Amino acid sequence: MAKAKTAFVCNDCGADFPKWQGQCGECHAWNTLSEIRLSGPASKSASGRSNGRSGYAGTTASVQRLEDVAILDLPRLCSGFDEFDRVLGGGFVPGSSILIGGHPGAGKSTLLLQTLCRLAAQQPAIYVTGEESPEQIALRANRLGLPTDQLQLMAETDVDAILASAEALKPQVLVVDSIQVVHSETLTSAPGSVSQVRDCAAQLTRYAKQTGTVLILVGHVTKDGSLAGPKVLEHMIDCSILLEGDHDSRFRTLRGQKNRFGAVNELGIFAMTDAGMREVTNPSAIFLDRSEHIAPGTTVVVVWEGTRPLLVEIQALVDDSSLGNPRRVTVGFEQNRLAMLLAVLHRHGGIQVGDQDVFANVVGGVRVMETSADLALLLAVVSSLRNRPLPRDWVVFGEVGLSGEIRPVASGQERLSEAAKHGFKLAIVPKGNAPKKSISGLKVVPVSRLSEALEACD
């Protein structure tokens, strides 16, 4: 087989060069050239003119109307974890390509090994490891007490060898751990480079689509938490999932960032134990494991994660600053949004914290992505500033606008029902989320302005 032609393209200006060089000759940027593989020269057909129109020789692609496309109800494969299936949208779809990323030690390999050992009892499955030896995988499986008699294991990094083995064994599920170590002999760049990751992922995805195999790729993440490698990799796959969790916490969150077969931003909760990953069926009870003594600066908010409500505790600490520029530190929140909310609190609430250090935290390591926690965060800040704790059985949610209005959020009725189910007695919510019918055991206080919410806490 003739070796494929390659070129080196600048990531900044797009100029291409026949060989690698340290500096781009067009934009003069350093270390921006990446290797890509070129396709073979396209065969040009002779063109002629007939009745004033150009004619092109070649194979005509099949075209059909949208209403004539048959919609097939593909059966999904259950992973054995309800939380995993929730994030996937109901299970694995045949022919889909799934990318799972996470920090080292988050539990990606453990979760996939548990899943494949269960699936292998019903479907043929192959686990391809490129970073660990088969003995390491076997030791982990024995330590977790997993069935190992049906799962096929292969230690390989050559994508051609992986595809050849898959063609021979015809698995229903194929796991490649990880895509950053897989390489193709047709490219001269090192494994993990832009061209290697993109080309190998394209070949594996093409095989999955043609054979109906469920492809699961494991990807590394960078220091800032984004997926390592080219961003185009997320556009090539059907589902992108990120496994998050602090090293000092045993809880892990599995969040869907892209899903062509289900809801986006769906959240699954797992606990890392000695027996492997164990799913948490009632995450609200875990995150609401509060102490008996309620200190100032804590509130409970009902956030909406994917298709279900989740109660989490928010903590705020306001302290005198010894610096000329007071600090704004957040864990689980967006720091810029905290600064914006503090400005709204000063302008429309009459409370000044410009000379104070403000620290905000979401208990349990959960990241709050939506704006429904705005009102709860501000009330926690005011509670810490005044050193007055809020009642233990209060729950708060609502978006705060720049003009001081409290905007309604989606799925307000479901949030209130979740709060009532966990024993909360009073809820401060936007006026637009006030229920039409009273909820048993829960008093709802609707507010339309930030000043009204502050008065309700006095």
Secondary structure, 3 states (H helix, E strand, C coil): CCCCCEEEEECCCCCEECCCCCECCCCCCECCEEEEECCCCCCCCCCEEECCEEECCCCCCCCCCHHHCCCCCCCCECCCCHHHHHHHCCCECCCCEEEEEECCCCCHHHHHHHHHHHHCCCCCEEEEECCCCHHHHHHHHHHHCCCCCCCEEEECCEHHHHHHHHHHHCCCEEEEECCCCCECCCCCCCCCCHHHHHHHHHHHHHHHHHHCCEEEEEECECCCCCECCCCHHHHHCCEEEEEECCCCCCEEEEEEEEECCCCCCCEEEEEEECCEEEECCCHHHHHCCCCCCCCCCEEEEEEEECCEEEEEEEEEEEEECCCCCCCEEEECCCHHHHHHHHHHHHHHHCCCCCCEEEEEEECCCCCCCCHHHHHHHHHHHHHHHHCCCCCCCEEECCEECCCCEEECCCCHHHHHHHHHHCCCCEEEEEHHHCCCCCECCEEEEEECEHHHHHHHHC
